[in-house]
Each structure stands twice: as structure tokens, then as C-alpha cells.
Amino acid sequence: MSGLPDLEADLARQLSLIGFGGADWTRPRGHPDGPVHDVVIVGGGQSGLAAAFGLLRERVSNILIIDESPAGLEGPWDSYARMITLRTPKMLNPIDFGVPALTYRAWWEAQHGAAGWDAVDKIARGDWMAYLRWYRRVLALPVRNDTRLTLIEPLAGGLHRLHLDGQAPLLARKVILATGIQGGGQWHTPAMIRDALPRHLYAHTSEPIDYAALAGKSIGILGGGASAFDNAHAAMRLGVAAAHVFIRRKNLPRINPIRFMERVGFTGRYPALDDATKYRVMASFLGHNQPPTNDTFDRAAAWPGFALHLGAPWLDVRQEDGQVCVRTPQGEQMFDFVVLSTGLISDPGLRPELAGLAPHIARWADRFTPPPGEGNALIDAHPYLGPGFQLLPRDEAGAAALHGLFAFNYSALVSLGLSASALSGLQTALPRLVRGVTDQLFLDDGDALVADLIAYDEAEFVGQWPRQEATA
């Protein structure tokens, strides 16, 4: 066990060995309203941090990461994520770009010793967040916290003005929306719930929930995905007396197709599929609820107050004497509070920062028509992205406005597979994103760069013939 100082010294040497750093090659842009960043990354979680490191490796350093959360609380891990451990296998290396000293395992072993690594089953959620904080610090990544994007405004000359809540706008050539699982749409609250219940009687699993304030009370949880069981366990650990999970299906979800994708290279090769195959694959993928890990289910089910209702969709809910009455095919039950594990909807039209741009963004419904009877509205609403995660226009009228915008969030799922919001996909998705962004930066200045190359006349060879000493 060498400790973090030794690991950080080793990392500095490894970065030097691979030639990390050096002068930027991008051409500076000016604007009357202020400095122009080559790239602004929206989101300072694992995807945004790793995207920044990838750009720095390509000698693009005029970048900035912004995040609406306070420092150290970016992403879900210390907010709404309630699992004990990550669900991703510990041996995956999603954000280190092949630099050994930057891996999670190197960070963990530096503090706990190599001997204990084999005994680790899954990565603890708190440890992963601590690793991300270290990753940000040791790489000196430029992050501005407490900064919320409200609107992206396209400008002439291939620039974008980023309007911020309570702060002066930023200017950028490229914008990467590394905004996580919800960043391509919004969390889904069924209208049945939203229209029938006052806000203090329900919450989505993506929200802060004060389970301690519900100690001694009962909650109903709608949905059979992994987060339902995470929340059941978290609630009862904080004193909730009873947590009932309701699943529409008659059987528990058991298949996790992500595990197959990891084994056969699906995560990296999916973008090579044609559109018809992608559509068919995603229809199958979205038909699976991600099951809980076995240990998560066992922890939840071990509580005396846990109950599981299969084949029990919620048919109706109503408020009754300060509680929630839930009706299913199995009857009615009363709860003090209900929790929604109902997933999300990906659609750029739901994002406020894209309000002025959404009508121009191509969706899958614009580019592909499935065979009769095989249409899927969830797939159709996803943006149809280019190979580097760039937003594409529905028609030429929107091309200039969208140029330079990249959706590196969960809405990339249909176009590019498990990538921006799945640890399993980041290892292969990050180089694709970085290549897409840097290629655009280069091509935007292509005419000037080619002209400079043709005119380039800096002598490198200084030898002479006949040699001067021979002539003398």
C-alpha cells in the first residue's frame, strides 16, 4: 500500500511518458461580448470530467466544465442514488483512457492495499464518488460549480451563447451536454399520479426524499426496476415501517442485457449497426427493466416490512384522509407516501435549455420508419445523432444553429448504444466523442489551416553542400 501521494507521482510520470499536455492547436476566436471557449462541457459528473480529460489529451485546453451542483456533489452518487454498490462489474475501466495510475483499481489499492482487491465484489457507491473527486483534483480539470445552464442561443460564426441562471453568459464554439441520464429528456411521472395527488404525498426516485421523516410510516413504490428495491431498502434502513413494491409484470425482471453487451463487445461496436438493426435491438433492450442486483434484492426483502406485489399495476390513486389510496387488480391499499420508480422519457423537446433549438433537432421518427406493427414511441422520440454524438438537423434550415452541439447523455442510447450514461459504455464512447469534437474544431478552420500549410516555409534542415569546410 503506497498511498495516494505515491500514486499521484506515478500518474504524473505516466502522463509525461504519453506526451500529455503541450500547446493548443486550435485557433483562438474573439467576440465583442467576451472570451470564447473552444468547448464548454455542461455537467461535471463522470462523463463531463472524462470528456474534459480526453480533450486535454488532444491538446484542446481552452475548455470549461459547468455544473449546477456544489463542488463534490456532481452527478447522482451523493444525491438521489441510493444503491449500496454500483451495478457495474469492478473490472471495467471506463474513464482512465488506458492510463494505469488513473484507474479506480489503482486509486483503491493505493489506500487499501493490493491484497484486498480480490475480495471486493462490487464498487461501493461512496467510494466511486470519492474516486471522481480525486480524478477531478489530480487532473486539475477546470470546473465551475453552482452554475446552471438555462438556454443555448446560436450565434453567427458558429458560436453559441450559453445563458446561465444568475450569471453572465458564456460563449463557446462547441457545447457538450454531458448531462446524465435525465439530460436528454425528463423523469417520468405518470399523469395518473400527477393529476390526483398533492406534491407532498409523492416523489420520484430521482428526487431528494427525506425517508427519516417517514419513520414509522408506510410507503408504496411503483415500478420493478433496480431503483425500486434500492429505495425500499434505503427507506426501511431509515425507519420506514413498511415498503410495498408494485410491479406490473407477473414475474420479477431477471435478465440484464447489459451483461451480454459487455461480454461480446456490443458496447463498442453497436454504432456500426444499420438503423433497422439498431431499432430492433433497442426495442428489445427497452423491453427489459434493469433487475436489482441479487444483494440489493436480498437486503430489501430481508426487512420485516417489505412486501412485493407482482401483476399489480396501479389502476387508480386518490388522496384519502391525508394518505394515498392505491387501487390494483388485487384490491386497495393505503400508504402515507408513494415513490415512483417509473424511469424517464428521452426527447430533446423536453429540455428547457434546448427550447429554441428542439424544433430543428432530428429525431429517430424523422429518419427511420420501422416495419408495420413494430413502431416504438419511446425510440422514435430520441434524437438521431451523428457518429460523434453531434445533434443533426431535420433539414438544412437548422444545420447552422445545431452545428457544434453534442448530446453526450442518455438520449444517445438509440443512435450510439450504451455510451454516455452507462459506465459499461464510456470506455469506447469517450474516444468517439473526443474525435467528433476535435474533428469539428479542425474542419471549421480547415480552409485557413490548409492555406497556412501550403504557405508554410519554416526551414527545418540547415545543412549545406558543398560543405563549407571542404570548400575552404
TORVO-974988 format. One record per residue (C-alpha): residue number from 1; chain; x, y, z. Coordinates in steps of 0.1 Angstrom, whole numbers. Layout:
N
[node NUM; A; [X; Y; Z]],
...
***
This chain:
472
[node 1; A; [0; 0; 0]],
[node 2; A; [19; 30; -13]],
[node 3; A; [-7; 58; -5]],
[node 4; A; [-21; 84; -28]],
[node 5; A; [10; 107; -29]],
[node 6; A; [30; 79; -45]],
[node 7; A; [2; 71; -69]],
[node 8; A; [-1; 107; -79]],
[node 9; A; [37; 108; -86]],
[node 10; A; [33; 77; -107]],
[node 11; A; [4; 92; -126]],
[node 12; A; [24; 124; -133]],
[node 13; A; [52; 103; -148]],
[node 14; A; [28; 82; -169]],
[node 15; A; [12; 113; -183]],
[node 16; A; [46; 126; -191]],
[node 17; A; [55; 93; -209]],
[node 18; A; [24; 95; -231]],
[node 19; A; [31; 132; -240]],
[node 20; A; [1; 146; -222]],
[node 21; A; [-1; 184; -225]],
[node 22; A; [16; 207; -249]],
[node 23; A; [5; 238; -269]],
[node 24; A; [-31; 240; -282]],
[node 25; A; [-35; 238; -320]],
[node 26; A; [-70; 254; -321]],
[node 27; A; [-73; 289; -334]],
[node 28; A; [-85; 315; -309]],
[node 29; A; [-118; 331; -315]],
[node 30; A; [-128; 366; -305]],
[node 31; A; [-162; 382; -298]],
[node 32; A; [-173; 417; -286]],
[node 33; A; [-191; 401; -257]],
[node 34; A; [-161; 384; -242]],
[node 35; A; [-138; 354; -244]],
[node 36; A; [-148; 324; -265]],
[node 37; A; [-142; 288; -252]],
[node 38; A; [-133; 262; -277]],
[node 39; A; [-155; 238; -257]],
[node 40; A; [-179; 241; -228]],
[node 41; A; [-190; 209; -212]],
[node 42; A; [-223; 210; -194]],
[node 43; A; [-222; 185; -165]],
[node 44; A; [-193; 178; -141]],
[node 45; A; [-201; 142; -133]],
[node 46; A; [-181; 112; -146]],
[node 47; A; [-189; 118; -183]],
[node 48; A; [-181; 155; -182]],
[node 49; A; [-149; 151; -163]],
[node 50; A; [-137; 123; -186]],
[node 51; A; [-146; 142; -217]],
[node 52; A; [-125; 171; -205]],
[node 53; A; [-95; 148; -199]],
[node 54; A; [-100; 134; -234]],
[node 55; A; [-99; 169; -249]],
[node 56; A; [-68; 178; -229]],
[node 57; A; [-51; 147; -243]],
[node 58; A; [-58; 161; -278]],
[node 59; A; [-42; 194; -268]],
[node 60; A; [-75; 213; -266]],
[node 61; A; [-73; 231; -233]],
[node 62; A; [-95; 262; -239]],
[node 63; A; [-124; 244; -222]],
[node 64; A; [-146; 248; -192]],
[node 65; A; [-169; 224; -173]],
[node 66; A; [-200; 238; -157]],
[node 67; A; [-222; 221; -132]],
[node 68; A; [-253; 232; -113]],
[node 69; A; [-244; 213; -81]],
[node 70; A; [-219; 224; -53]],
[node 71; A; [-184; 211; -56]],
[node 72; A; [-181; 174; -49]],
[node 73; A; [-218; 167; -53]],
[node 74; A; [-220; 164; -91]],
[node 75; A; [-239; 135; -106]],
[node 76; A; [-263; 112; -88]],
[node 77; A; [-239; 94; -64]],
[node 78; A; [-244; 116; -33]],
[node 79; A; [-278; 129; -42]],
[node 80; A; [-306; 106; -54]],
[node 81; A; [-286; 73; -60]],
[node 82; A; [-295; 50; -31]],
[node 83; A; [-278; 18; -41]],
[node 84; A; [-251; 4; -17]],
[node 85; A; [-228; -5; -46]],
[node 86; A; [-225; 2; -83]],
[node 87; A; [-241; -24; -105]],
[node 88; A; [-212; -23; -130]],
[node 89; A; [-185; -50; -127]],
[node 90; A; [-155; -37; -109]],
[node 91; A; [-130; -47; -136]],
[node 92; A; [-143; -22; -161]],
[node 93; A; [-121; 8; -167]],
[node 94; A; [-145; 35; -181]],
[node 95; A; [-127; 68; -177]],
[node 96; A; [-90; 63; -174]],
[node 97; A; [-82; 63; -212]],
[node 98; A; [-57; 34; -206]],
[node 99; A; [-36; 53; -181]],
[node 100; A; [-29; 27; -154]],
[node 101; A; [-24; 51; -125]],
[node 102; A; [-57; 68; -132]],
[node 103; A; [-78; 36; -128]],
[node 104; A; [-102; 31; -100]],
[node 105; A; [-83; 0; -90]],
[node 106; A; [-50; 19; -87]],
[node 107; A; [-68; 45; -66]],
[node 108; A; [-84; 19; -44]],
[node 109; A; [-52; -2; -39]],
[node 110; A; [-31; 29; -31]],
[node 111; A; [-53; 33; 0]],
[node 112; A; [-63; -3; 9]],
[node 113; A; [-35; -25; -5]],
[node 114; A; [-35; -48; -34]],
[node 115; A; [-42; -79; -14]],
[node 116; A; [-78; -68; -6]],
[node 117; A; [-89; -61; -42]],
[node 118; A; [-99; -97; -50]],
[node 119; A; [-123; -96; -20]],
[node 120; A; [-141; -66; -34]],
[node 121; A; [-173; -78; -50]],
[node 122; A; [-187; -45; -64]],
[node 123; A; [-176; -9; -61]],
[node 124; A; [-191; 9; -32]],
[node 125; A; [-212; 39; -43]],
[node 126; A; [-194; 63; -19]],
[node 127; A; [-160; 51; -30]],
[node 128; A; [-168; 57; -66]],
[node 129; A; [-178; 93; -58]],
[node 130; A; [-146; 98; -38]],
[node 131; A; [-126; 85; -68]],
[node 132; A; [-144; 110; -91]],
[node 133; A; [-134; 139; -67]],
[node 134; A; [-98; 127; -68]],
[node 135; A; [-99; 123; -106]],
[node 136; A; [-110; 159; -109]],
[node 137; A; [-84; 172; -84]],
[node 138; A; [-54; 152; -97]],
[node 139; A; [-60; 162; -133]],
[node 140; A; [-67; 198; -124]],
[node 141; A; [-98; 199; -145]],
[node 142; A; [-115; 233; -149]],
[node 143; A; [-149; 230; -133]],
[node 144; A; [-172; 259; -123]],
[node 145; A; [-198; 247; -98]],
[node 146; A; [-231; 263; -88]],
[node 147; A; [-236; 272; -125]],
[node 148; A; [-269; 262; -142]],
[node 149; A; [-274; 264; -179]],
[node 150; A; [-308; 279; -188]],
[node 151; A; [-307; 283; -226]],
[node 152; A; [-284; 277; -256]],
[node 153; A; [-286; 305; -281]],
[node 154; A; [-269; 300; -315]],
[node 155; A; [-249; 330; -328]],
[node 156; A; [-234; 339; -362]],
[node 157; A; [-199; 325; -369]],
[node 158; A; [-205; 291; -354]],
[node 159; A; [-207; 302; -318]],
[node 160; A; [-232; 296; -290]],
[node 161; A; [-242; 319; -262]],
[node 162; A; [-249; 299; -230]],
[node 163; A; [-273; 317; -208]],
[node 164; A; [-268; 310; -171]],
[node 165; A; [-290; 313; -141]],
[node 166; A; [-279; 345; -123]],
[node 167; A; [-245; 347; -140]],
[node 168; A; [-231; 363; -172]],
[node 169; A; [-235; 342; -203]],
[node 170; A; [-206; 321; -217]],
[node 171; A; [-195; 319; -253]],
[node 172; A; [-184; 286; -269]],
[node 173; A; [-176; 271; -302]],
[node 174; A; [-186; 236; -291]],
[node 175; A; [-210; 225; -264]],
[node 176; A; [-211; 190; -249]],
[node 177; A; [-242; 182; -230]],
[node 178; A; [-228; 157; -205]],
[node 179; A; [-260; 159; -185]],
[node 180; A; [-265; 123; -174]],
[node 181; A; [-294; 100; -175]],
[node 182; A; [-321; 127; -173]],
[node 183; A; [-302; 152; -195]],
[node 184; A; [-319; 141; -228]],
[node 185; A; [-354; 145; -215]],
[node 186; A; [-371; 143; -181]],
[node 187; A; [-380; 118; -154]],
[node 188; A; [-414; 103; -160]],
[node 189; A; [-443; 110; -136]],
[node 190; A; [-475; 93; -148]],
[node 191; A; [-504; 117; -153]],
[node 192; A; [-525; 94; -130]],
[node 193; A; [-502; 104; -101]],
[node 194; A; [-496; 140; -111]],
[node 195; A; [-532; 148; -116]],
[node 196; A; [-546; 131; -85]],
[node 197; A; [-521; 137; -57]],
[node 198; A; [-507; 168; -40]],
[node 199; A; [-470; 172; -43]],
[node 200; A; [-462; 164; -7]],
[node 201; A; [-476; 129; -10]],
[node 202; A; [-453; 115; -37]],
[node 203; A; [-418; 118; -51]],
[node 204; A; [-398; 103; -80]],
[node 205; A; [-368; 82; -71]],
[node 206; A; [-346; 108; -88]],
[node 207; A; [-356; 134; -62]],
[node 208; A; [-343; 140; -26]],
[node 209; A; [-366; 121; -3]],
[node 210; A; [-365; 125; 35]],
[node 211; A; [-371; 89; 45]],
[node 212; A; [-362; 97; 81]],
[node 213; A; [-392; 120; 83]],
[node 214; A; [-413; 90; 73]],
[node 215; A; [-401; 68; 101]],
[node 216; A; [-428; 45; 114]],
[node 217; A; [-450; 51; 83]],
[node 218; A; [-457; 31; 52]],
[node 219; A; [-448; 38; 16]],
[node 220; A; [-458; 23; -18]],
[node 221; A; [-433; 21; -46]],
[node 222; A; [-445; 19; -82]],
[node 223; A; [-421; 1; -106]],
[node 224; A; [-400; -30; -107]],
[node 225; A; [-366; -17; -118]],
[node 226; A; [-335; -17; -97]],
[node 227; A; [-341; 17; -81]],
[node 228; A; [-374; 5; -66]],
[node 229; A; [-355; -20; -45]],
[node 230; A; [-327; 5; -37]],
[node 231; A; [-353; 28; -23]],
[node 232; A; [-372; 2; -4]],
[node 233; A; [-340; -8; 14]],
[node 234; A; [-329; 28; 19]],
[node 235; A; [-363; 38; 33]],
[node 236; A; [-365; 9; 59]],
[node 237; A; [-330; 15; 69]],
[node 238; A; [-340; 50; 79]],
[node 239; A; [-370; 38; 99]],
[node 240; A; [-399; 34; 74]],
[node 241; A; [-421; 7; 88]],
[node 242; A; [-433; -8; 56]],
[node 243; A; [-423; -6; 19]],
[node 244; A; [-445; -22; -7]],
[node 245; A; [-431; -26; -43]],
[node 246; A; [-457; -29; -70]],
[node 247; A; [-448; -45; -104]],
[node 248; A; [-470; -46; -135]],
[node 249; A; [-453; -78; -147]],
[node 250; A; [-463; -112; -132]],
[node 251; A; [-427; -121; -128]],
[node 252; A; [-396; -103; -115]],
[node 253; A; [-372; -90; -141]],
[node 254; A; [-343; -114; -143]],
[node 255; A; [-324; -106; -175]],
[node 256; A; [-299; -78; -177]],
[node 257; A; [-289; -74; -214]],
[node 258; A; [-261; -51; -204]],
[node 259; A; [-241; -80; -191]],
[node 260; A; [-243; -97; -225]],
[node 261; A; [-233; -64; -242]],
[node 262; A; [-202; -61; -220]],
[node 263; A; [-191; -97; -228]],
[node 264; A; [-193; -96; -266]],
[node 265; A; [-181; -61; -274]],
[node 266; A; [-217; -48; -281]],
[node 267; A; [-210; -16; -262]],
[node 268; A; [-182; -6; -286]],
[node 269; A; [-194; -20; -319]],
[node 270; A; [-231; -11; -317]],
[node 271; A; [-226; 22; -337]],
[node 272; A; [-216; 1; -367]],
[node 273; A; [-251; -15; -369]],
[node 274; A; [-276; -2; -395]],
[node 275; A; [-306; 17; -384]],
[node 276; A; [-330; -12; -388]],
[node 277; A; [-309; -34; -366]],
[node 278; A; [-304; -6; -340]],
[node 279; A; [-342; -2; -338]],
[node 280; A; [-348; -39; -333]],
[node 281; A; [-320; -41; -307]],
[node 282; A; [-333; -11; -287]],
[node 283; A; [-369; -23; -288]],
[node 284; A; [-357; -55; -271]],
[node 285; A; [-334; -36; -247]],
[node 286; A; [-361; -11; -236]],
[node 287; A; [-385; -40; -230]],
[node 288; A; [-363; -51; -201]],
[node 289; A; [-365; -35; -167]],
[node 290; A; [-330; -35; -152]],
[node 291; A; [-332; -60; -125]],
[node 292; A; [-319; -54; -90]],
[node 293; A; [-286; -70; -81]],
[node 294; A; [-291; -101; -60]],
[node 295; A; [-276; -85; -29]],
[node 296; A; [-298; -54; -33]],
[node 297; A; [-329; -76; -36]],
[node 298; A; [-318; -97; -6]],
[node 299; A; [-312; -66; 15]],
[node 300; A; [-347; -52; 8]],
[node 301; A; [-365; -85; 11]],
[node 302; A; [-349; -92; 45]],
[node 303; A; [-368; -63; 62]],
[node 304; A; [-400; -74; 80]],
[node 305; A; [-419; -46; 65]],
[node 306; A; [-410; -54; 29]],
[node 307; A; [-437; -66; 5]],
[node 308; A; [-437; -74; -32]],
[node 309; A; [-468; -73; -54]],
[node 310; A; [-465; -90; -88]],
[node 311; A; [-490; -85; -115]],
[node 312; A; [-502; -54; -97]],
[node 313; A; [-503; -23; -120]],
[node 314; A; [-517; 8; -103]],
[node 315; A; [-552; 14; -118]],
[node 316; A; [-560; 44; -98]],
[node 317; A; [-548; 66; -69]],
[node 318; A; [-565; 91; -48]],
[node 319; A; [-560; 111; -17]],
[node 320; A; [-580; 100; 13]],
[node 321; A; [-577; 114; 48]],
[node 322; A; [-542; 126; 43]],
[node 323; A; [-530; 93; 28]],
[node 324; A; [-528; 78; -6]],
[node 325; A; [-552; 50; -16]],
[node 326; A; [-537; 28; -44]],
[node 327; A; [-560; 5; -64]],
[node 328; A; [-546; -25; -82]],
[node 329; A; [-562; -57; -96]],
[node 330; A; [-555; -72; -62]],
[node 331; A; [-575; -46; -42]],
[node 332; A; [-569; -12; -25]],
[node 333; A; [-541; -3; 0]],
[node 334; A; [-534; 28; 20]],
[node 335; A; [-500; 45; 22]],
[node 336; A; [-486; 76; 39]],
[node 337; A; [-464; 83; 9]],
[node 338; A; [-457; 69; -26]],
[node 339; A; [-425; 67; -46]],
[node 340; A; [-422; 65; -83]],
[node 341; A; [-396; 42; -99]],
[node 342; A; [-410; 50; -134]],
[node 343; A; [-379; 58; -154]],
[node 344; A; [-376; 87; -178]],
[node 345; A; [-385; 99; -213]],
[node 346; A; [-358; 109; -237]],
[node 347; A; [-369; 138; -260]],
[node 348; A; [-349; 170; -267]],
[node 349; A; [-382; 188; -268]],
[node 350; A; [-385; 184; -230]],
[node 351; A; [-352; 202; -223]],
[node 352; A; [-356; 238; -214]],
[node 353; A; [-320; 247; -225]],
[node 354; A; [-329; 235; -260]],
[node 355; A; [-362; 253; -262]],
[node 356; A; [-352; 274; -292]],
[node 357; A; [-334; 245; -309]],
[node 358; A; [-356; 215; -304]],
[node 359; A; [-378; 220; -335]],
[node 360; A; [-347; 217; -356]],
[node 361; A; [-333; 185; -340]],
[node 362; A; [-337; 153; -360]],
[node 363; A; [-355; 125; -341]],
[node 364; A; [-355; 88; -350]],
[node 365; A; [-390; 93; -362]],
[node 366; A; [-377; 117; -389]],
[node 367; A; [-350; 93; -402]],
[node 368; A; [-363; 58; -399]],
[node 369; A; [-397; 41; -404]],
[node 370; A; [-400; 7; -388]],
[node 371; A; [-420; -22; -403]],
[node 372; A; [-458; -20; -396]],
[node 373; A; [-466; -30; -361]],
[node 374; A; [-431; -26; -348]],
[node 375; A; [-431; 11; -340]],
[node 376; A; [-420; 23; -306]],
[node 377; A; [-428; 58; -295]],
[node 378; A; [-400; 58; -269]],
[node 379; A; [-374; 51; -296]],
[node 380; A; [-389; 75; -321]],
[node 381; A; [-386; 105; -297]],
[node 382; A; [-348; 100; -293]],
[node 383; A; [-325; 124; -312]],
[node 384; A; [-309; 109; -343]],
[node 385; A; [-273; 116; -336]],
[node 386; A; [-242; 117; -358]],
[node 387; A; [-213; 93; -352]],
[node 388; A; [-195; 117; -329]],
[node 389; A; [-226; 124; -307]],
[node 390; A; [-234; 156; -327]],
[node 391; A; [-270; 167; -329]],
[node 392; A; [-282; 166; -365]],
[node 393; A; [-308; 188; -381]],
[node 394; A; [-342; 178; -395]],
[node 395; A; [-334; 199; -426]],
[node 396; A; [-308; 224; -438]],
[node 397; A; [-326; 253; -422]],
[node 398; A; [-315; 241; -388]],
[node 399; A; [-279; 230; -397]],
[node 400; A; [-261; 262; -387]],
[node 401; A; [-279; 265; -354]],
[node 402; A; [-271; 229; -343]],
[node 403; A; [-235; 228; -355]],
[node 404; A; [-212; 224; -326]],
[node 405; A; [-238; 208; -302]],
[node 406; A; [-231; 173; -288]],
[node 407; A; [-255; 151; -268]],
[node 408; A; [-233; 130; -246]],
[node 409; A; [-261; 119; -223]],
[node 410; A; [-287; 91; -221]],
[node 411; A; [-305; 103; -252]],
[node 412; A; [-276; 89; -272]],
[node 413; A; [-288; 54; -264]],
[node 414; A; [-306; 46; -296]],
[node 415; A; [-281; 61; -320]],
[node 416; A; [-249; 51; -303]],
[node 417; A; [-258; 24; -277]],
[node 418; A; [-247; 22; -241]],
[node 419; A; [-223; 51; -240]],
[node 420; A; [-227; 85; -223]],
[node 421; A; [-247; 74; -192]],
[node 422; A; [-236; 39; -187]],
[node 423; A; [-202; 31; -171]],
[node 424; A; [-201; 0; -193]],
[node 425; A; [-201; 21; -224]],
[node 426; A; [-179; 51; -215]],
[node 427; A; [-146; 34; -224]],
[node 428; A; [-154; 32; -261]],
[node 429; A; [-178; 62; -262]],
[node 430; A; [-153; 88; -249]],
[node 431; A; [-128; 84; -277]],
[node 432; A; [-157; 86; -302]],
[node 433; A; [-169; 119; -286]],
[node 434; A; [-135; 134; -284]],
[node 435; A; [-128; 126; -321]],
[node 436; A; [-161; 141; -331]],
[node 437; A; [-155; 173; -312]],
[node 438; A; [-119; 178; -323]],
[node 439; A; [-126; 169; -359]],
[node 440; A; [-152; 196; -360]],
[node 441; A; [-128; 221; -344]],
[node 442; A; [-103; 212; -371]],
[node 443; A; [-127; 212; -401]],
[node 444; A; [-142; 245; -390]],
[node 445; A; [-108; 261; -396]],
[node 446; A; [-99; 237; -424]],
[node 447; A; [-95; 263; -452]],
[node 448; A; [-73; 285; -431]],
[node 449; A; [-52; 256; -419]],
[node 450; A; [-47; 242; -454]],
[node 451; A; [-37; 277; -467]],
[node 452; A; [-12; 280; -439]],
[node 453; A; [2; 246; -446]],
[node 454; A; [7; 254; -483]],
[node 455; A; [23; 287; -474]],
[node 456; A; [45; 271; -446]],
[node 457; A; [82; 279; -452]],
[node 458; A; [99; 275; -419]],
[node 459; A; [133; 257; -426]],
[node 460; A; [140; 227; -405]],
[node 461; A; [171; 213; -424]],
[node 462; A; [201; 237; -422]],
[node 463; A; [229; 216; -438]],
[node 464; A; [248; 229; -468]],
[node 465; A; [265; 213; -498]],
[node 466; A; [293; 216; -508]],
[node 467; A; [302; 216; -471]],
[node 468; A; [319; 249; -461]],
[node 469; A; [350; 233; -445]],
[node 470; A; [356; 213; -477]],
[node 471; A; [354; 244; -498]],
[node 472; A; [379; 262; -475]],
***
